[in-house]
Amino acid sequence: MEPEVFVERKKVSTDLFAEPTETEIEIIKEQAAALWRSGMKVEECLLELQDLDREIDRLAAEGRKDEANRLIERFNALCDQARLYLYYLVIHREAVGFRRHPDMAKIYPIPPKRAPIR
């Protein structure tokens, strides 16, 4: 005799082509919105990294090394933060069922850290 848990599972419809319920649609919408927010955190870091990169180059060209080096420290910390947010995004994707992430590095190109200006 089968345990009740297995009997109950057999009663649940597994028709993959059935229309989703309103609750399922709401769950899917929330998952999509949450994934979007996770991706936006990475994108915000990347945009700030681009701005910092330009500012560092400008300061270096003007000979303002100390200011440039302070921004390089911020740039490098932001690279670490972007990598962490990308890691969180991959984990988040896996939690909602995406098992492959082949283009994440292309979609979110995190630059290498910069060396201090001597």
C-alpha positions as a printed Julia matrix, in Angstrom:
118×3 Matrix{Float64}:
  0.0    0.0     0.0
  1.33   3.46   -0.97
  1.76   6.21    1.63
 -0.88   8.96    1.44
  1.65  11.52    0.24
  2.26   9.58   -2.96
 -1.44   9.0    -3.52
 -2.09  12.76   -3.2
  0.72  13.55   -5.63
 -0.85  11.28   -8.24
 -4.09  13.28   -7.97
 -2.34  16.55   -8.86
 -2.6   17.33  -12.56
  0.76  17.39  -14.35
 -0.62  18.64  -17.66
  2.12  20.98  -18.88
 -0.19  22.47  -21.5
 -2.95  23.48  -19.07
 -3.65  27.2   -18.68
 -1.89  28.62  -15.61
 -4.05  29.75  -12.74
 -4.2   33.39  -11.66
 -1.99  32.55   -8.69
  0.6   30.91  -10.95
  0.56  33.95  -13.22
  1.14  36.26  -10.24
  4.04  34.08   -9.06
  5.6   34.14  -12.53
  5.21  37.93  -12.71
  6.89  38.36   -9.32
  9.73  36.02  -10.29
 10.28  38.03  -13.48
 10.23  41.33  -11.6
 12.65  40.01   -8.98
 15.03  38.75  -11.68
 14.84  42.14  -13.39
 15.76  43.87  -10.12
 18.71  41.52   -9.64
 19.95  42.27  -13.15
 19.5   46.0   -12.6
 21.85  45.92   -9.6
 24.59  44.55  -11.84
 23.8   47.06  -14.59
 23.89  49.98  -12.15
 27.36  48.89  -11.05
 28.5   48.63  -14.67
 27.25  52.12  -15.49
 29.01  53.57  -12.46
 32.17  51.69  -13.43
 32.08  53.31  -16.88
 31.71  56.76  -15.32
 34.54  56.11  -12.88
 36.77  54.79  -15.66
 36.34  57.99  -17.68
 36.9   60.17  -14.61
 40.05  58.26  -13.65
 41.45  58.71  -17.15
 40.63  62.43  -17.07
 42.28  62.95  -13.68
 45.33  60.94  -14.72
 45.69  63.01  -17.9
 45.57  66.17  -15.77
 48.28  64.78  -13.48
 45.97  64.53  -10.47
 47.25  61.11   -9.37
 46.06  61.2    -5.77
 42.47  61.89   -6.79
 42.7   59.3    -9.56
 44.03  56.69   -7.12
 41.14  57.35   -4.72
 38.74  56.72   -7.58
 40.7   53.61   -8.58
 40.1   52.25   -5.06
 36.36  52.93   -5.51
 36.49  51.41   -9.02
 38.11  48.2    -7.72
 35.63  47.91   -4.84
 32.78  48.39   -7.31
 34.21  45.63   -9.53
 34.01  43.28   -6.54
 30.46  44.43   -5.81
 29.41  43.89   -9.44
 30.86  40.37   -9.39
 28.96  39.64   -6.18
 25.69  40.94   -7.65
 26.29  38.86  -10.79
 26.83  35.8    -8.6
 23.55  36.58   -6.79
 21.8   36.93  -10.14
 23.03  33.5   -11.27
 21.86  31.96   -7.98
 18.52  33.74   -8.36
 18.16  32.42  -11.92
 18.85  28.9   -10.69
 16.27  29.28   -7.93
 13.56  30.0   -10.5
 14.61  27.17  -12.8
 17.24  28.49  -15.21
 20.09  25.99  -15.12
 22.4   27.39  -17.8
 24.01  30.82  -17.86
 26.27  30.79  -20.94
 26.15  34.47  -21.87
 26.23  36.16  -18.48
 29.79  37.44  -18.96
 28.8   38.91  -22.35
 25.6   40.46  -21.07
 27.28  41.87  -17.96
 30.95  42.53  -18.87
 32.66  43.4   -15.61
 35.99  45.13  -16.3
 39.22  44.02  -14.65
 40.47  45.95  -11.63
 42.76  48.89  -12.26
 46.26  49.26  -10.87
 47.12  52.42   -8.91
 48.87  55.19  -10.81
 52.51  55.62   -9.78
